[in-house]
Amino acid sequence: MAVSAAAVRTGRRTRRFYVGMAIAIAITVFVGFSHTYYLKAWYGSRELSGLLHFHGLVFTTWVLFFVAQTTLVATGRTYLHRKMGVAGAVLAALVLTVGTTVAIIRVRSAGSPIPGVPPLSFLAIPFFDMVVFGILVGSALYLRRRLEAHKRLMTLSMIALLPAPIARMPFFLPLPPGPLTFFGLANLFIIPLLIYDVTTRGKVHPATIWGALLLVASQPLRLMLSGTPAWLAFAGWITGSR
């Protein structure tokens, strides 16, 4: 069966879009952590513990893996993309485990990086970053045979990780500091996904709708939860503070 010219154009647009999103996410991560990790020798930043170096290695590997997997699909090497899927699942689990562990240890040892925010309250931000990431990437892996849902959920899972590097970008300092600013800037990455859906499908894909709703709704909810007795008790328990 002959493939229509419109289908060919849509395929090319899809490949360019997801590779472009993966590259934009990777650049954001690099710029955000350039002062404290990637170019720390250049900027003379303080030394990091072995755990933080391992954390940086795991997350960097995950970002590069995402770029590689997206590129493999764009270049038609879907067989290799699928073969690497098991490694991706293991790496995603490692990201979730290491990210949660580092968040707990950092709060216990270094306190809160946001002035005026108690450490146990702050823990709600990185902790739920990992929860949302886990739900999105887990859903993407579960729906791996439903390609349209899979690639949207994977992209949203990467967006869920962006508040941390964005919070470390020095040129955003003129903006009002605080979690809502960093969440809002990270959420801007959802807009191209919405535009892509509408221009290619005429409507937003359900995976985009539900994934984006989970991501965006979790942000004010975790801030509201962070000061409640229930959360403080839980955070104190997992950090060994109470």
MDAnalysis code that builds the backbone (N, CA, C; Angstrom):
import MDAnalysis as mda
import numpy as np

u = mda.Universe.empty(726, n_residues=242, atom_resindex=np.repeat(np.arange(242), 3), trajectory=True)
u.add_TopologyAttr("name", ["N", "CA", "C"] * 242)
u.add_TopologyAttr("resid", np.arange(1, 243))
u.add_TopologyAttr("resname", ["MET", "ALA", "VAL", "SER", "ALA", "ALA", "ALA", "VAL", "ARG", "THR", "GLY", "ARG", "ARG", "THR", "ARG", "ARG", "PHE", "TYR", "VAL", "GLY", "MET", "ALA", "ILE", "ALA", "ILE", "ALA", "ILE", "THR", "VAL", "PHE", "VAL", "GLY", "PHE", "SER", "HIS", "THR", "TYR", "TYR", "LEU", "LYS", "ALA", "TRP", "TYR", "GLY", "SER", "ARG", "GLU", "LEU", "SER", "GLY", "LEU", "LEU", "HIS", "PHE", "HIS", "GLY", "LEU", "VAL", "PHE", "THR", "THR", "TRP", "VAL", "LEU", "PHE", "PHE", "VAL", "ALA", "GLN", "THR", "THR", "LEU", "VAL", "ALA", "THR", "GLY", "ARG", "THR", "TYR", "LEU", "HIS", "ARG", "LYS", "MET", "GLY", "VAL", "ALA", "GLY", "ALA", "VAL", "LEU", "ALA", "ALA", "LEU", "VAL", "LEU", "THR", "VAL", "GLY", "THR", "THR", "VAL", "ALA", "ILE", "ILE", "ARG", "VAL", "ARG", "SER", "ALA", "GLY", "SER", "PRO", "ILE", "PRO", "GLY", "VAL", "PRO", "PRO", "LEU", "SER", "PHE", "LEU", "ALA", "ILE", "PRO", "PHE", "PHE", "ASP", "MET", "VAL", "VAL", "PHE", "GLY", "ILE", "LEU", "VAL", "GLY", "SER", "ALA", "LEU", "TYR", "LEU", "ARG", "ARG", "ARG", "LEU", "GLU", "ALA", "HIS", "LYS", "ARG", "LEU", "MET", "THR", "LEU", "SER", "MET", "ILE", "ALA", "LEU", "LEU", "PRO", "ALA", "PRO", "ILE", "ALA", "ARG", "MET", "PRO", "PHE", "PHE", "LEU", "PRO", "LEU", "PRO", "PRO", "GLY", "PRO", "LEU", "THR", "PHE", "PHE", "GLY", "LEU", "ALA", "ASN", "LEU", "PHE", "ILE", "ILE", "PRO", "LEU", "LEU", "ILE", "TYR", "ASP", "VAL", "THR", "THR", "ARG", "GLY", "LYS", "VAL", "HIS", "PRO", "ALA", "THR", "ILE", "TRP", "GLY", "ALA", "LEU", "LEU", "LEU", "VAL", "ALA", "SER", "GLN", "PRO", "LEU", "ARG", "LEU", "MET", "LEU", "SER", "GLY", "THR", "PRO", "ALA", "TRP", "LEU", "ALA", "PHE", "ALA", "GLY", "TRP", "ILE", "THR", "GLY", "SER", "ARG"])
u.atoms.positions = np.array([
    [0.842, -1.185, 0.000],
    [0.000, 0.000, 0.000],
    [0.886, 1.247, 0.000],
    [0.583, 2.165, -0.875],
    [1.376, 3.381, -0.977],
    [1.102, 4.279, 0.224],
    [2.153, 4.918, 0.704],
    [2.027, 5.837, 1.828],
    [1.788, 7.230, 1.283],
    [0.779, 7.901, 1.787],
    [0.449, 9.227, 1.286],
    [1.519, 10.239, 1.663],
    [1.569, 11.314, 0.892],
    [2.540, 12.374, 1.175],
    [2.267, 13.005, 2.531],
    [0.975, 13.098, 2.907],
    [0.627, 13.683, 4.208],
    [1.155, 12.825, 5.345],
    [1.061, 11.484, 5.182],
    [1.563, 10.583, 6.216],
    [3.074, 10.697, 6.365],
    [3.749, 10.853, 5.237],
    [5.209, 11.020, 5.273],
    [5.579, 12.300, 6.011],
    [4.866, 13.382, 5.702],
    [5.148, 14.653, 6.372],
    [4.881, 14.567, 7.874],
    [3.795, 13.888, 8.234],
    [3.477, 13.733, 9.651],
    [4.547, 12.924, 10.368],
    [5.037, 11.869, 9.705],
    [6.092, 11.061, 10.298],
    [7.364, 11.860, 10.523],
    [7.717, 12.668, 9.543],
    [8.911, 13.502, 9.690],
    [8.726, 14.512, 10.811],
    [7.546, 15.108, 10.876],
    [7.276, 16.092, 11.926],
    [7.361, 15.440, 13.304],
    [6.817, 14.226, 13.413],
    [6.867, 13.504, 14.681],
    [8.298, 13.235, 15.101],
    [9.113, 12.751, 14.182],
    [10.511, 12.458, 14.509],
    [11.242, 13.718, 14.950],
    [11.051, 14.804, 14.210],
    [11.726, 16.057, 14.568],
    [11.248, 16.563, 15.928],
    [9.952, 16.430, 16.166],
    [9.400, 16.973, 17.409],
    [9.980, 16.269, 18.631],
    [9.940, 14.954, 18.670],
    [10.378, 14.239, 19.869],
    [11.887, 14.314, 20.065],
    [12.637, 14.292, 18.988],
    [14.085, 14.481, 19.129],
    [14.373, 15.892, 19.629],
    [13.652, 16.877, 19.091],
    [13.838, 18.261, 19.540],
    [13.501, 18.430, 21.009],
    [12.419, 17.798, 21.466],
    [12.058, 17.877, 22.883],
    [13.126, 17.219, 23.756],
    [13.629, 16.071, 23.323],
    [14.661, 15.376, 24.096],
    [15.921, 16.230, 24.209],
    [16.313, 16.863, 23.116],
    [17.509, 17.709, 23.130],
    [17.292, 18.934, 24.013],
    [16.106, 19.554, 23.920],
    [15.811, 20.724, 24.747],
    [15.846, 20.373, 26.229],
    [15.321, 19.211, 26.577],
    [15.355, 18.763, 27.972],
    [16.788, 18.518, 28.425],
    [17.590, 17.878, 27.573],
    [18.988, 17.611, 27.925],
    [19.770, 18.908, 28.112],
    [19.529, 19.881, 27.249],
    [20.219, 21.176, 27.373],
    [19.818, 21.861, 28.677],
    [18.542, 21.805, 29.010],
    [18.057, 22.416, 30.254],
    [18.746, 21.796, 31.470],
    [18.853, 20.474, 31.471],
    [19.521, 19.791, 32.577],
    [20.988, 20.201, 32.652],
    [21.654, 20.249, 31.502],
    [23.077, 20.607, 31.495],
    [23.292, 22.030, 32.006],
    [22.508, 22.970, 31.493],
    [22.669, 24.362, 31.911],
    [22.353, 24.517, 33.394],
    [21.282, 23.872, 33.836],
    [20.888, 24.012, 35.232],
    [21.930, 23.499, 36.206],
    [22.560, 22.384, 35.876],
    [23.546, 21.796, 36.783],
    [24.989, 22.093, 36.370],
    [25.179, 23.027, 35.452],
    [26.543, 23.316, 34.995],
    [27.406, 23.891, 36.114],
    [26.849, 24.796, 36.927],
    [27.636, 25.418, 37.992],
    [28.017, 24.429, 39.086],
    [27.095, 23.537, 39.411],
    [27.309, 22.687, 40.576],
    [27.789, 21.278, 40.241],
    [27.729, 20.915, 38.943],
    [28.124, 19.539, 38.613],
    [28.961, 19.446, 37.337],
    [28.365, 19.730, 36.195],
    [29.055, 19.463, 34.929],
    [30.297, 20.336, 34.731],
    [30.218, 21.601, 35.112],
    [31.356, 22.520, 34.939],
    [31.833, 23.043, 36.288],
    [31.685, 22.230, 37.318],
    [32.015, 22.700, 38.658],
    [33.489, 23.068, 38.803],
    [34.364, 22.382, 38.084],
    [35.791, 22.719, 38.152],
    [36.041, 24.110, 37.560],
    [35.295, 24.440, 36.510],
    [35.439, 25.752, 35.868],
    [34.966, 26.871, 36.803],
    [33.855, 26.620, 37.488],
    [33.268, 27.651, 38.353],
    [33.818, 27.596, 39.773],
    [34.617, 26.594, 40.087],
    [35.184, 26.497, 41.421],
    [34.169, 26.165, 42.488],
    [33.151, 25.399, 42.124],
    [32.112, 25.032, 43.082],
    [32.662, 24.038, 44.103],
    [31.956, 23.920, 45.210],
    [32.420, 23.048, 46.282],
    [32.387, 21.586, 45.851],
    [33.207, 20.794, 46.515],
    [33.273, 19.371, 46.204],
    [31.974, 18.670, 46.602],
    [31.665, 17.626, 45.876],
    [30.453, 16.860, 46.145],
    [30.806, 15.527, 46.791],
    [29.892, 15.023, 47.553],
    [30.092, 13.714, 48.165],
    [29.986, 12.619, 47.106],
    [30.449, 11.429, 47.464],
    [30.357, 10.306, 46.536],
    [28.920, 10.004, 46.143],
    [27.993, 10.148, 47.107],
    [26.587, 9.886, 46.818],
    [26.049, 10.871, 45.785],
    [26.416, 12.146, 45.908],
    [25.933, 13.141, 44.949],
    [26.550, 12.933, 43.566],
    [27.807, 12.490, 43.517],
    [28.416, 12.163, 42.225],
    [27.676, 10.984, 41.575],
    [27.338, 10.000, 42.389],
    [26.593, 8.855, 41.854],
    [25.207, 9.293, 41.382],
    [24.573, 10.152, 42.146],
    [23.278, 10.721, 41.762],
    [23.378, 11.438, 40.412],
    [24.415, 12.262, 40.269],
    [24.610, 12.973, 39.005],
    [24.864, 12.029, 37.848],
    [25.636, 10.978, 38.094],
    [25.925, 9.995, 37.048],
    [24.659, 9.270, 36.609],
    [23.847, 8.850, 37.574],
    [22.618, 8.116, 37.252],
    [21.655, 8.995, 36.463],
    [21.453, 10.217, 36.908],
    [20.503, 11.096, 36.223],
    [21.015, 11.515, 34.852],
    [22.320, 11.741, 34.737],
    [22.886, 12.076, 33.427],
    [22.728, 10.915, 32.456],
    [22.983, 9.711, 32.948],
    [22.813, 8.517, 32.111],
    [21.373, 8.387, 31.651],
    [20.430, 8.691, 32.544],
    [19.021, 8.598, 32.186],
    [18.650, 9.607, 31.094],
    [19.128, 10.831, 31.239],
    [18.829, 11.863, 30.236],
    [19.429, 11.483, 28.883],
    [20.672, 11.022, 28.879],
    [21.319, 10.618, 27.628],
    [20.624, 9.394, 27.037],
    [20.170, 8.497, 27.890],
    [19.436, 7.327, 27.422],
    [18.140, 7.750, 26.734],
    [17.458, 8.717, 27.312],
    [16.220, 9.221, 26.712],
    [16.489, 9.835, 25.337],
    [17.546, 10.617, 25.237],
    [17.904, 11.203, 23.940],
    [18.233, 10.102, 22.937],
    [18.992, 9.100, 23.371],
    [19.382, 8.006, 22.482],
    [18.171, 7.221, 22.009],
    [17.262, 6.895, 22.923],
    [16.078, 6.133, 22.559],
    [15.189, 6.908, 21.586],
    [15.050, 8.198, 21.821],
    [14.253, 9.029, 20.918],
    [14.892, 9.092, 19.542],
    [16.206, 9.181, 19.503],
    [16.921, 9.241, 18.231],
    [16.824, 7.915, 17.481],
    [16.885, 6.817, 18.205],
    [16.759, 5.502, 17.562],
    [15.414, 5.370, 16.856],
    [14.351, 5.813, 17.500],
    [13.028, 5.757, 16.867],
    [12.982, 6.679, 15.660],
    [13.549, 7.868, 15.793],
    [13.522, 8.843, 14.701],
    [14.288, 8.358, 13.481],
    [15.318, 7.539, 13.692],
    [16.124, 7.038, 12.579],
    [15.685, 5.656, 12.108],
    [14.539, 5.201, 12.614],
    [13.978, 3.933, 12.147],
    [14.546, 2.692, 12.784],
    [15.386, 2.826, 13.804],
    [15.981, 1.658, 14.458],
    [15.147, 1.259, 15.675],
    [13.873, 0.983, 15.409],
    [12.947, 0.657, 16.497],
    [13.272, -0.679, 17.158],
    [13.863, -1.600, 16.408],
    [14.212, -2.899, 16.991],
    [15.222, -2.703, 18.121],
    [16.241, -1.891, 17.871],
    [17.237, -1.624, 18.908],
    [16.614, -0.848, 20.060],
    [15.705, 0.044, 19.737],
    [14.994, 0.802, 20.766],
    [14.271, -0.149, 21.717],
    [13.592, -1.155, 21.160],
    [12.869, -2.114, 21.993],
    [13.836, -3.000, 22.786],
    [14.941, -3.387, 22.172],
    [15.925, -4.230, 22.857],
    [16.500, -3.517, 24.077],
    [16.611, -2.206, 23.988],
    [17.163, -1.426, 25.093],
    [16.110, -1.101, 26.153],
    [14.882, -1.533, 25.915],
    [13.803, -1.201, 26.832],
    [13.994, -1.750, 28.228],
    [14.526, -2.971, 28.345],
    [14.754, -3.560, 29.663],
    [15.776, -2.739, 30.443],
    [16.838, -2.354, 29.754],
    [17.845, -1.513, 30.405],
    [17.230, -0.192, 30.852],
    [16.314, 0.337, 30.033],
    [15.644, 1.581, 30.400],
    [14.799, 1.432, 31.649],
    [14.099, 0.303, 31.772],
    [13.272, 0.067, 32.953],
    [14.139, -0.018, 34.209],
    [15.270, -0.700, 34.105],
    [16.186, -0.812, 35.244],
    [16.750, 0.562, 35.603],
    [17.126, 1.325, 34.583],
    [17.687, 2.654, 34.827],
    [16.648, 3.584, 35.443],
    [15.404, 3.504, 34.982],
    [14.342, 4.336, 35.554],
    [14.133, 4.002, 37.024],
    [14.167, 2.707, 37.363],
    [14.032, 2.296, 38.765],
    [15.197, 2.828, 39.596],
    [16.389, 2.854, 39.009],
    [17.560, 3.381, 39.707],
    [17.423, 4.888, 39.926],
    [16.918, 5.597, 38.916],
    [16.675, 7.032, 39.064],
    [15.714, 7.285, 40.216],
    [14.646, 6.511, 40.264],
    [13.638, 6.677, 41.307],
    [14.225, 6.391, 42.690],
    [15.001, 5.320, 42.791],
    [15.585, 4.939, 44.075],
    [16.625, 5.941, 44.548],
    [17.547, 6.284, 43.647],
    [18.621, 7.215, 44.015],
    [18.067, 8.607, 44.272],
    [17.132, 9.057, 43.440],
    [16.554, 10.382, 43.623],
    [15.857, 10.524, 44.959],
    [15.094, 9.528, 45.340],
    [14.393, 9.567, 46.624],
    [15.375, 9.506, 47.786],
    [16.367, 8.635, 47.674],
    [17.364, 8.490, 48.740],
    [18.142, 9.785, 48.950],
    [18.597, 10.397, 47.866],
    [19.366, 11.640, 47.974],
    [18.507, 12.759, 48.558],
    [17.239, 12.848, 48.156],
    [16.365, 13.882, 48.699],
    [16.251, 13.752, 50.216],
    [16.092, 12.532, 50.691],
    [15.953, 12.300, 52.137],
    [17.252, 12.634, 52.864],
    [18.374, 12.159, 52.329],
    [19.657, 12.381, 52.993],
    [20.041, 13.858, 52.978],
    [19.784, 14.535, 51.863],
    [20.134, 15.958, 51.765],
    [19.342, 16.790, 52.759],
    [18.070, 16.496, 52.902],
    [17.259, 17.241, 53.861],
    [17.739, 16.974, 55.277],
    [18.107, 15.737, 55.543],
    [18.569, 15.376, 56.888],
    [19.900, 16.038, 57.231],
    [20.776, 16.166, 56.222],
    [22.126, 16.672, 56.498],
    [22.307, 18.158, 56.210],
    [21.613, 18.661, 55.192],
    [21.841, 20.046, 54.777],
    [20.637, 20.953, 54.990],
    [19.509, 20.397, 55.360],
    [18.329, 21.223, 55.587],
    [17.661, 21.647, 54.291],
    [16.945, 22.739, 54.357],
    [16.191, 23.232, 53.202],
    [16.995, 24.280, 52.448],
    [17.035, 24.212, 51.099],
    [17.730, 25.239, 50.326],
    [16.914, 26.505, 50.125],
    [15.640, 26.479, 50.527],
    [14.768, 27.641, 50.374],
    [14.653, 28.355, 51.709],
    [15.115, 29.604, 51.809],
    [15.050, 30.327, 53.084],
    [13.615, 30.405, 53.611],
    [13.481, 30.136, 54.889],
    [12.180, 30.240, 55.519],
    [11.304, 29.011, 55.400],
    [11.752, 28.014, 54.623],
    [10.974, 26.778, 54.461],
    [11.626, 25.695, 55.311],
    [10.923, 25.135, 56.262],
    [11.498, 24.071, 57.113],
    [11.919, 22.870, 56.269],
    [12.989, 22.191, 56.680],
    [13.492, 21.052, 55.891],
    [12.449, 19.975, 55.617],
    [11.671, 19.613, 56.628],
    [10.689, 18.545, 56.431],
    [9.586, 18.971, 55.463],
    [9.245, 20.243, 55.462],
    [8.268, 20.748, 54.494],
    [8.862, 20.753, 53.088],
    [10.121, 21.169, 52.976],
    [10.768, 21.190, 51.664],
    [10.850, 19.805, 51.036],
    [11.000, 18.802, 51.858],
    [11.150, 17.439, 51.345],
    [9.980, 17.030, 50.449],
    [8.816, 17.635, 50.650],
    [7.658, 17.292, 49.817],
    [7.918, 17.586, 48.344],
    [8.760, 18.572, 48.050],
    [9.003, 18.941, 46.644],
    [9.780, 17.849, 45.912],
    [11.013, 17.511, 46.340],
    [11.732, 16.456, 45.606],
    [11.102, 15.082, 45.772],
    [10.481, 14.825, 46.922],
    [9.870, 13.513, 47.138],
    [8.764, 13.269, 46.122],
    [7.896, 14.253, 45.930],
    [6.795, 14.073, 44.979],
    [7.245, 14.252, 43.534],
    [8.386, 14.909, 43.318],
    [8.994, 14.855, 41.980],
    [9.214, 13.399, 41.588],
    [9.745, 12.630, 42.536],
    [10.025, 11.225, 42.265],
    [8.742, 10.399, 42.153],
    [7.750, 10.721, 42.963],
    [6.479, 9.995, 42.885],
    [5.839, 10.201, 41.513],
    [5.768, 11.455, 41.069],
    [5.155, 11.753, 39.776],
    [5.977, 11.143, 38.647],
    [7.297, 11.265, 38.737],
    [8.161, 10.635, 37.737],
    [7.892, 9.138, 37.672],
    [7.815, 8.497, 38.824],
    [7.591, 7.051, 38.859],
    [6.268, 6.658, 38.229],
    [5.203, 7.425, 38.515],
    [3.899, 7.117, 37.933],
    [3.926, 7.281, 36.416],
    [4.530, 8.369, 35.948],
    [4.541, 8.637, 34.511],
    [5.404, 7.633, 33.750],
    [6.601, 7.379, 34.246],
    [7.478, 6.459, 33.521],
    [6.962, 5.026, 33.652],
    [6.372, 4.693, 34.804],
    [5.778, 3.369, 34.952],
    [4.612, 3.169, 33.994],
    [3.775, 4.186, 33.846],
    [2.657, 4.116, 32.899],
    [3.164, 4.002, 31.472],
    [4.241, 4.737, 31.154],
    [4.812, 4.680, 29.802],
    [5.333, 3.282, 29.492],
    [5.981, 2.666, 30.457],
    [6.499, 1.310, 30.244],
    [5.358, 0.299, 30.129],
    [4.334, 0.477, 30.938],
    [3.179, -0.419, 30.865],
    [2.478, -0.320, 29.509],
    [2.428, 0.901, 28.965],
    [1.757, 1.147, 27.687],
    [2.749, 1.190, 26.520],
    [3.855, 0.469, 26.648],
    [4.908, 0.551, 25.639],
    [4.451, 0.073, 24.260],
    [3.437, -0.764, 24.203],
    [2.937, -1.223, 22.907],
    [1.951, -0.234, 22.285],
    [1.468, 0.692, 23.090],
    [0.622, 1.772, 22.559],
    [1.522, 2.980, 22.352],
    [2.132, 3.035, 21.187],
    [3.260, 3.931, 20.945],
    [2.931, 5.401, 21.174],
    [1.743, 5.822, 20.750],
    [1.397, 7.234, 20.895],
    [1.323, 7.634, 22.362],
    [0.753, 6.773, 23.189],
    [0.697, 7.062, 24.626],
    [2.086, 6.953, 25.248],
    [2.843, 5.933, 24.845],
    [4.162, 5.674, 25.425],
    [5.089, 6.876, 25.281],
    [5.200, 7.413, 24.076],
    [6.181, 8.487, 23.877],
    [5.751, 9.793, 24.540],
    [4.454, 10.008, 24.663],
    [3.996, 11.214, 25.352],
    [4.245, 11.115, 26.855],
    [3.969, 9.963, 27.422],
    [4.194, 9.782, 28.853],
    [5.675, 9.815, 29.203],
    [6.515, 9.262, 28.346],
    [7.952, 9.335, 28.588],
    [8.432, 10.776, 28.566],
    [7.932, 11.553, 27.618],
    [8.319, 12.966, 27.542],
    [7.855, 13.711, 28.784],
    [6.643, 13.453, 29.234],
    [6.137, 14.111, 30.434],
    [6.921, 13.686, 31.679],
    [7.379, 12.432, 31.710],
    [8.182, 11.994, 32.856],
    [9.497, 12.758, 32.931],
    [10.040, 13.118, 31.782],
    [11.262, 13.917, 31.762],
    [10.985, 15.352, 32.215],
    [9.841, 15.885, 31.796],
    [9.466, 17.240, 32.212],
    [9.304, 17.300, 33.730],
    [8.845, 16.202, 34.329],
    [8.670, 16.154, 35.782],
    [9.986, 16.357, 36.528],
    [11.107, 16.103, 35.874],
    [12.421, 16.232, 36.517],
    [13.031, 17.625, 36.355],
    [12.409, 18.486, 35.565],
    [13.045, 19.749, 35.198],
    [13.018, 20.855, 36.258],
    [12.093, 20.869, 37.227],
    [12.165, 21.944, 38.227],
    [13.506, 22.029, 38.939],
    [14.155, 20.892, 39.192],
    [15.440, 20.914, 39.905],
    [16.524, 21.654, 39.125],
    [16.793, 21.324, 37.835],
    [17.791, 22.105, 37.116],
    [17.379, 23.548, 36.873],
    [16.098, 23.790, 36.640],
    [15.651, 25.163, 36.413],
    [15.861, 26.017, 37.662],
    [15.666, 25.437, 38.831],
    [15.864, 26.182, 40.076],
    [17.306, 26.614, 40.273],
    [18.224, 25.974, 39.539],
    [19.643, 26.280, 39.691],
    [20.181, 27.173, 38.581],
    [19.305, 27.670, 37.728],
    [19.753, 28.543, 36.641],
    [19.885, 29.970, 37.158],
    [21.091, 30.502, 37.208],
    [21.301, 31.825, 37.818],
    [20.607, 32.949, 37.076],
    [20.383, 32.808, 35.761],
    [19.796, 33.916, 35.014],
    [18.289, 34.006, 35.200],
    [17.702, 33.122, 36.008],
    [16.291, 33.242, 36.344],
    [16.093, 33.951, 37.684],
    [17.172, 34.373, 38.312],
    [17.075, 34.992, 39.627],
    [16.199, 36.241, 39.659],
    [16.127, 37.063, 38.580],
    [15.237, 38.230, 38.636],
    [13.766, 37.861, 38.801],
    [13.391, 36.626, 38.486],
    [12.017, 36.198, 38.675],
    [11.763, 35.933, 40.150],
    [10.503, 36.014, 40.584],
    [10.203, 35.730, 41.998],
    [10.678, 34.335, 42.375],
    [11.544, 34.211, 43.374],
    [12.059, 32.884, 43.739],
    [10.982, 32.049, 44.405],
    [11.132, 30.764, 44.295],
    [10.203, 29.865, 44.965],
    [9.765, 28.731, 44.072],
    [9.203, 27.689, 44.669],
    [8.824, 26.494, 43.912],
    [7.844, 26.760, 42.776],
    [6.850, 27.641, 42.987],
    [5.857, 27.867, 41.945],
    [6.487, 28.459, 40.684],
    [7.511, 29.297, 40.851],
    [8.213, 29.846, 39.693],
    [8.905, 28.732, 38.920],
    [9.607, 27.863, 39.624],
    [10.353, 26.796, 38.957],
    [9.412, 25.758, 38.353],
    [8.317, 25.474, 39.054],
    [7.311, 24.581, 38.480],
    [6.733, 25.189, 37.201],
    [6.403, 26.475, 37.274],
    [5.808, 27.136, 36.123],
    [6.717, 27.135, 34.910],
    [7.995, 27.384, 35.121],
    [8.947, 27.380, 34.003],
    [9.095, 25.982, 33.416],
    [9.121, 24.972, 34.275],
    [9.197, 23.593, 33.778],
    [7.943, 23.223, 32.993],
    [6.795, 23.705, 33.445],
    [5.539, 23.379, 32.782],
    [5.426, 23.986, 31.387],
    [6.264, 24.966, 31.092],
    [6.264, 25.530, 29.738],
    [6.608, 24.467, 28.696],
    [7.318, 23.424, 29.120],
    [7.673, 22.349, 28.191],
    [6.448, 21.525, 27.781],
    [5.376, 21.649, 28.535],
    [4.151, 20.934, 28.167],
    [3.475, 21.595, 26.964],
    [3.646, 22.896, 26.818],
    [2.953, 23.633, 25.759],
    [3.287, 23.106, 24.365],
    [4.564, 22.868, 24.023],
    [4.842, 22.299, 22.691],
    [4.161, 20.961, 22.461],
    [4.030, 20.158, 23.517],
    [3.360, 18.860, 23.380],
    [1.879, 19.055, 23.062],
    [1.247, 20.030, 23.705],
    [-0.151, 20.328, 23.414],
    [-0.320, 20.826, 21.982],
    [0.581, 21.719, 21.572],
    [0.506, 22.265, 20.209],
    [0.727, 21.160, 19.185],
    [1.689, 20.301, 19.448],
    [1.963, 19.185, 18.535],
    [0.736, 18.292, 18.383],
    [0.092, 17.965, 19.498],
    [-1.100, 17.116, 19.448],
    [-2.190, 17.748, 18.593],
    [-2.448, 19.020, 18.821],
    [-3.539, 19.695, 18.110],
    [-3.244, 19.803, 16.618],
    [-1.976, 20.091, 16.279],
    [-1.640, 20.267, 14.862],
    [-1.546, 18.955, 14.102],
    [-1.261, 17.865, 14.799],
    [-1.129, 16.575, 14.105],
    [-2.369, 15.708, 14.234],
    [-3.135, 15.887, 15.325],
    [-4.286, 15.025, 15.546],
    [-5.613, 15.780, 15.530],
    [-5.555, 17.104, 15.652],
    [-6.770, 17.897, 15.745],
    [-7.316, 17.986, 17.150],
    [-6.713, 17.256, 18.091],
    [-7.118, 17.281, 19.486],
    [-5.959, 16.768, 20.337],
    [-6.058, 17.011, 21.630],
    [-4.987, 16.601, 22.540],
    [-5.147, 15.117, 22.861],
    [-4.031, 14.391, 22.810],
    [-4.050, 12.963, 23.088],
    [-4.399, 12.724, 24.563],
    [-5.179, 11.681, 24.879],
    [-5.525, 11.404, 26.282],
    [-4.307, 11.245, 27.188],
    [-3.233, 10.651, 26.681],
    [-2.030, 10.492, 27.508],
    [-1.449, 11.852, 27.879],
    [-1.503, 12.791, 26.956],
    [-1.030, 14.145, 27.244],
    [-1.921, 14.799, 28.289],
    [-3.225, 14.641, 28.130],
    [-4.170, 15.259, 29.070],
    [-3.952, 14.744, 30.486],
    [-4.007, 13.424, 30.644],
    [-3.930, 12.852, 31.988],
    [-2.535, 12.995, 32.593],
    [-1.504, 12.826, 31.762],
    [-0.146, 12.988, 32.269],
    [0.134, 14.411, 32.702],
    [-0.281, 15.378, 31.889],
    [-0.057, 16.784, 32.227],
    [-0.876, 17.195, 33.444],
    [-2.110, 16.693, 33.534],
    [-2.934, 17.003, 34.709],
    [-2.295, 16.481, 35.992],
    [-1.779, 15.255, 35.939],
    [-1.093, 14.695, 37.107],
    [0.093, 15.563, 37.495],
    [0.882, 15.931, 36.512],
    [2.097, 16.701, 36.762],
    [1.773, 18.076, 37.341],
    [0.875, 18.791, 36.691],
    [0.575, 20.162, 37.109],
    [-0.200, 20.186, 38.425],
    [-1.184, 19.307, 38.564],
    [-1.988, 19.302, 39.796],
    [-1.163, 18.908, 41.015],
    [-0.146, 18.081, 40.820],
    [0.667, 17.638, 41.954],
    [1.464, 18.772, 42.579],
    [1.719, 19.819, 41.810],
    [2.623, 20.864, 42.286],
    [2.021, 21.707, 43.407],
    [0.848, 22.327, 43.213],
    [0.262, 23.042, 44.366],
    [-0.185, 22.098, 45.482],
    [-0.575, 20.875, 45.104],
    [-1.029, 19.933, 46.122],
    [0.091, 19.561, 47.080],
    [1.300, 19.362, 46.536],
    [2.399, 18.986, 47.427],
    [2.795, 20.151, 48.327],
    [2.650, 21.377, 47.810],
    [2.957, 22.538, 48.641],
    [1.938, 22.684, 49.768],
    [0.660, 22.402, 49.459],
    [-0.364, 22.452, 50.510],
    [-0.158, 21.333, 51.532],
    [0.265, 20.185, 51.051],
    [0.473, 19.036, 51.927],
    [1.686, 19.214, 52.822],
    [2.682, 19.984, 52.357],
    [3.997, 20.019, 53.012],
    [3.971, 20.524, 54.448],
    [2.955, 21.291, 54.804],
    [2.907, 21.817, 56.165],
    [1.922, 21.114, 57.069],
    [1.283, 20.079, 56.576],
    [0.288, 19.377, 57.386],
    [0.953, 18.461, 58.406],
    [0.294, 18.229, 59.534],
    [0.863, 17.322, 60.550],
    [1.143, 15.921, 59.999],
    [0.269, 15.449, 59.110],
    [0.456, 14.101, 58.566],
    [1.750, 14.019, 57.758],
    [1.983, 15.039, 56.889],
    [3.215, 15.006, 56.100],
    [4.442, 15.175, 56.988],
    [4.386, 16.120, 57.927],
    [5.539, 16.360, 58.789],
    [5.885, 15.118, 59.603],
    [4.855, 14.392, 60.024],
    [5.108, 13.159, 60.757],
    [5.767, 12.115, 59.852],
    [5.256, 12.002, 58.624],
    [5.828, 11.043, 57.679],
    [7.252, 11.428, 57.306],
    [7.469, 12.727, 57.003],
    [8.800, 13.190, 56.631],
    [9.781, 13.022, 57.777],
    [9.319, 13.285, 58.998],
    [10.185, 13.062, 60.143],
    [10.552, 11.609, 60.326],
    [9.613, 10.737, 60.007],
    [9.866, 9.300, 60.136],
    [10.875, 8.813, 59.105],
    [10.713, 9.204, 57.825],
    [11.621, 8.694, 56.797],
    [13.009, 9.322, 56.875],
    [13.110, 10.503, 57.480],
    [14.425, 11.132, 57.631],
    [15.065, 10.786, 58.976],
    [14.311, 10.158, 59.841],
    [14.841, 9.837, 61.165],
    [14.946, 11.047, 62.057],
    [14.165, 12.106, 61.748],
    [14.233, 13.345, 62.519],
    [13.330, 13.332, 63.732],
    [12.393, 12.360, 63.723],
    [11.437, 12.317, 64.851],
    [11.291, 10.890, 65.334],
])
